Amino acid sequence: MLKQLLLKGCLGTVICVSGLGVFSASTQATETIAQFSTPKLITQAISQPELEKFAKAIVDLQAIDEETRSKMIEAVQSNGMSPEEFMEIGNKEESDRNLSEEKQDQFNKALEAVRNLHEQDRQKKRVAVEEAGLKIPRFNEIAKIVEDDSDLKKQVIEILSR
């Protein structure tokens, strides 16, 4: 979890599905996707304007990811730790840490700062998706469809490259 908090973001393809995981897909969106029987029907269910809005949201989400990642690194460092040390401690079970009181205090303060930044990140992403003109469930639905459809993925990449 700490690694995700500190280093989450757009890794891999231009369409950053990992960054979309911030929003839990609603059951309704999942049911709607399940109603389509073929990939062609799913593709037709997304209008070009929706795809444009989706691509705009992706750009905004990537910028938010980058900003948050930088702030998290700064927060960890301002508490006297390197990001690597913070993640190493965070990945250990609490009973296996064997930290000095001072190091545990540094870790706890850094962890609280990272958690606060993560919550701010979630809120900013919600706003960004909505400002792009999509509701969160629809954004998640489109993300799932695009993730599974190479033609739509290419279209989104084309829109992003404009």
Long-range contacts (C-beta under 8 A, 24 or more apart in sequence): 1-90, 2-86, 2-87, 2-90, 2-91, 2-111, 2-114, 3-87, 3-90, 3-91, 5-72, 5-114, 5-115, 5-118, 6-69, 6-72, 6-73, 6-76, 6-83, 6-86, 6-87, 6-114, 7-69, 7-83, 7-87, 8-65, 8-68, 8-69, 9-62, 9-65, 9-66, 9-68, 9-69, 10-61, 10-62, 10-65, 13-153, 14-58, 14-156, 14-157, 14-160, 15-58, 15-143, 15-146, 15-147, 15-153, 15-156, 15-157, 16-58, 16-61, 16-62, 16-65, 17-143, 17-147, 19-61, 19-62, 19-65, 19-125, 20-61, 20-139, 20-140, 20-143, 22-121, 22-122, 22-125, 23-125, 23-126, 23-129, 23-136, 23-139, 23-140, 24-140, 25-137, 25-140, 25-141, 25-144, 26-136, 26-137, 26-140, 28-137, 29-137, 29-138, 29-140, 29-141, 29-144, 32-141, 33-141, 33-144, 33-145, 39-148, 39-149, 42-145, 42-148, 42-149, 43-145, 43-149, 43-151, 43-152, 45-145, 46-142, 46-145, 46-146, 46-152, 50-134, 50-138, 50-142, 51-142, 51-152, 51-155, 51-156, 51-159, 52-159, 53-132, 53-133, 53-134, 54-132, 54-134, 54-139, 54-142, 54-143, 54-146, 54-156, 55-156, 55-159, 55-160, 56-132, 56-133, 57-128, 57-129, 57-132, 57-134, 57-139, 58-156, 58-160, 59-160, 60-128, 60-129, 60-131, 60-132, 61-125, 61-128, 61-129, 64-121, 64-124, 64-125, 64-128, 65-121, 68-117, 68-118, 68-120, 68-121, 68-124, 71-117, 72-113, 72-114, 72-117, 72-118, 75-110, 75-113, 75-114, 75-117, 76-110, 76-113, 76-114, 78-113, 79-106, 79-107, 79-109, 79-110, 79-113, 80-106, 81-106, 81-107, 81-110, 86-110, 86-111, 86-114
